[in-house]
Amino acid sequence: MTSQAVETPSWAYGNSGTRFKVFAQEGVPRTPREKLEDAAQVHRLTGAAPGVALHIPWDRVDDYAALAAHARDLGLRVGTINANVFQDDAYRLGSVCSPDPAARRAALAHLLGACVVVADLNGDAAAQVAGELGGPDRAVAVTVDVTSEEQIGRAFAAALLAFGGVDLVVNNAGISLSKPLLETAAEDWDLQHAIMARGSFLVSRAAARVMLEQGMGGDIAYGAAKADQAHQVRLLAAELGPHGVRVNGVNPDGVVRGSGIFAGGWGARRAAVYGVPEEKLGEYYARRTLLKREVLPEHVANAAFLR
Ligand SMILES: NC(=O)c1ccc[n+]([C@@H]2O[C@H](COP(=O)([O-])OP(=O)(O)OC[C@H]3O[C@@H](n4cnc5c(N)ncnc54)[C@H](O)[C@@H]3O)[C@@H](O)[C@H]2O)c1
């Protein structure tokens, strides 16, 4: 052994439960931050609790960097992250070593967050994102044009080959050709609908084929939200609900950061209309949200990935 570290489990703080459940009562830490604060007190008195092992899902927070900084301020460090994969019926024969491939896949997705197929018309950009997400064990890139049934079929085949199944699909491909009515050519209209409405339909149908065969339910999210897609969401949700497949619409608005649509000149034109510098467009849009906060790509991603 070259090194050894002592960590206390976050569930050990408080005397009101077990790692399976915390029973709320006065004085018991309610949040991961409060657990760290209790751990700091224990460490001050004993010198024996310098690290705290967190347990997911109970210690989930929005900002892990801030939680780690809080631990450092208290003279502690966040230690091992324990993923609890023992509580669901599917894990009765184990999780990552279960003889049931569906259980193994569910456990892996739980532990890794998710394995992702980044499918986009722009294959180079997709490859870059897949690399940033951690490479082939975690994310693979597929070049696909969602107007092509054949290419969509190949993309799903690649997903099945890479990760053995598909549990969640986000329809996100989109373009923005916004012109005054009289300048809008029939080809503009056709292209928008071929990608966003027809493309969503084709991708969702391919996803449903896989999900129904898997028999494990699933999720389909529309990121490119427009009126005809909103109606498709209702129809698909009604049809696929009995199979455990949830279909939801995500309506992004004013998501400037990371958006190719905004970066491609659209943002500059909107900024000019509103009379604000382009780099302030996100802040400007924030003013029209209920929370007065800018909507960021991760907020949209969280909406798609909410389990
Ligand atoms: N950003 C916003 O505020 C906002 C608002 C309303 C709707 N949306 C919708 O959200 C989705 C994502 O938008 P974004 O702002 O992140 O834009 P983005 O340009 O960053 O992402 C859209 C992606 O779709 C890809 N794409 C285009 N045509 C394709 C095709 N035929 N096949 C496969 N991929 C294709 C593009 O290469 C691009 O990577 C779009 O559908 C958009 O209409 C965004």
The ligand as an SDF file (V2000), in Angstrom:
LIG
                    3D

 44 48  0  0  0  0  0  0  0  0999 V2000
  -30.8960   28.6100  -28.8030 N   0  0  0  0  0  0  0  0  0  0  0  0
  -32.1780   28.9330  -28.6060 C   0  0  0  0  0  0  0  0  0  0  0  0
  -32.4910   29.8610  -27.8620 O   0  0  0  0  0  0  0  0  0  0  0  0
  -33.2860   28.1460  -29.2700 C   0  0  0  0  0  0  0  0  0  0  0  0
  -34.5950   28.6740  -29.2400 C   0  0  0  0  0  0  0  0  0  0  0  0
  -35.6450   27.9260  -29.8360 C   0  0  0  0  0  0  0  0  0  0  0  0
  -35.3600   26.6900  -30.4130 C   0  0  0  0  0  0  0  0  0  0  0  0
  -34.0770   26.2260  -30.4210 N   0  0  0  0  0  0  0  0  0  0  0  0
  -33.8670   24.9360  -31.0650 C   0  0  0  0  0  0  0  0  0  0  0  0
  -32.9460   24.1500  -30.2790 O   0  0  0  0  0  0  0  0  0  0  0  0
  -32.1500   23.3430  -31.1560 C   0  0  0  0  0  0  0  0  0  0  0  0
  -30.6700   23.5880  -30.8630 C   0  0  0  0  0  0  0  0  0  0  0  0
  -30.3620   24.9570  -31.1560 O   0  0  0  0  0  0  0  0  0  0  0  0
  -28.9560   25.6360  -30.8630 P   0  0  0  0  0  0  0  0  0  0  0  0
  -29.2500   27.0560  -30.5600 O   0  0  0  0  0  0  0  0  0  0  0  0
  -28.1880   24.8240  -29.8830 O   0  0  0  0  0  0  0  0  0  0  0  0
  -28.3270   25.5820  -32.3190 O   0  0  0  0  0  0  0  0  0  0  0  0
  -26.9750   24.8860  -32.8820 P   0  0  0  0  0  0  0  0  0  0  0  0
  -26.8070   25.3820  -34.2750 O   0  0  0  0  0  0  0  0  0  0  0  0
  -25.8490   25.1110  -31.9180 O   0  0  0  0  0  0  0  0  0  0  0  0
  -27.3540   23.3550  -32.8910 O   0  0  0  0  0  0  0  0  0  0  0  0
  -28.1190   22.7820  -33.9380 C   0  0  0  0  0  0  0  0  0  0  0  0
  -27.3460   21.6050  -34.5110 C   0  0  0  0  0  0  0  0  0  0  0  0
  -28.1790   20.9650  -35.4920 O   0  0  0  0  0  0  0  0  0  0  0  0
  -27.3050   20.4820  -36.4940 C   0  0  0  0  0  0  0  0  0  0  0  0
  -28.0420   20.2350  -37.7310 N   0  0  0  0  0  0  0  0  0  0  0  0
  -28.5420   21.1140  -38.6100 C   0  0  0  0  0  0  0  0  0  0  0  0
  -29.1380   20.4780  -39.6400 N   0  0  0  0  0  0  0  0  0  0  0  0
  -29.0140   19.1560  -39.3970 C   0  0  0  0  0  0  0  0  0  0  0  0
  -29.4070   17.9720  -40.0930 C   0  0  0  0  0  0  0  0  0  0  0  0
  -30.0820   18.0330  -41.2560 N   0  0  0  0  0  0  0  0  0  0  0  0
  -29.1200   16.7610  -39.5400 N   0  0  0  0  0  0  0  0  0  0  0  0
  -28.4390   16.6750  -38.3810 C   0  0  0  0  0  0  0  0  0  0  0  0
  -28.0370   17.7630  -37.6750 N   0  0  0  0  0  0  0  0  0  0  0  0
  -28.3220   18.9770  -38.1790 C   0  0  0  0  0  0  0  0  0  0  0  0
  -26.2640   21.5710  -36.6560 C   0  0  0  0  0  0  0  0  0  0  0  0
  -25.0940   21.0700  -37.2680 O   0  0  0  0  0  0  0  0  0  0  0  0
  -26.0530   22.0110  -35.1940 C   0  0  0  0  0  0  0  0  0  0  0  0
  -24.9670   21.3200  -34.5980 O   0  0  0  0  0  0  0  0  0  0  0  0
  -32.5230   23.7500  -32.5960 C   0  0  0  0  0  0  0  0  0  0  0  0
  -33.4270   22.7790  -33.1020 O   0  0  0  0  0  0  0  0  0  0  0  0
  -33.1900   25.0810  -32.4270 C   0  0  0  0  0  0  0  0  0  0  0  0
  -34.1500   25.3590  -33.4220 O   0  0  0  0  0  0  0  0  0  0  0  0
  -33.0410   26.9310  -29.8890 C   0  0  0  0  0  0  0  0  0  0  0  0
  1  2  1  0
  2  3  2  0
  2  4  1  0
  4  5  1  0
  4 44  2  0
  5  6  2  0
  6  7  1  0
  7  8  2  0
  8  9  1  0
  8 44  1  0
  9 10  1  0
  9 42  1  0
 10 11  1  0
 11 12  1  0
 11 40  1  0
 12 13  1  0
 13 14  1  0
 14 15  2  0
 14 16  1  0
 14 17  1  0
 17 18  1  0
 18 19  2  0
 18 20  1  0
 18 21  1  0
 21 22  1  0
 22 23  1  0
 23 24  1  0
 23 38  1  0
 24 25  1  0
 25 26  1  0
 25 36  1  0
 26 27  1  0
 26 35  1  0
 27 28  2  0
 28 29  1  0
 29 30  1  0
 29 35  2  0
 30 31  1  0
 30 32  2  0
 32 33  1  0
 33 34  2  0
 34 35  1  0
 36 37  1  0
 36 38  1  0
 38 39  1  0
 40 41  1  0
 40 42  1  0
 42 43  1  0
M  CHG  2   8   1  16  -1
M  END
$$$$
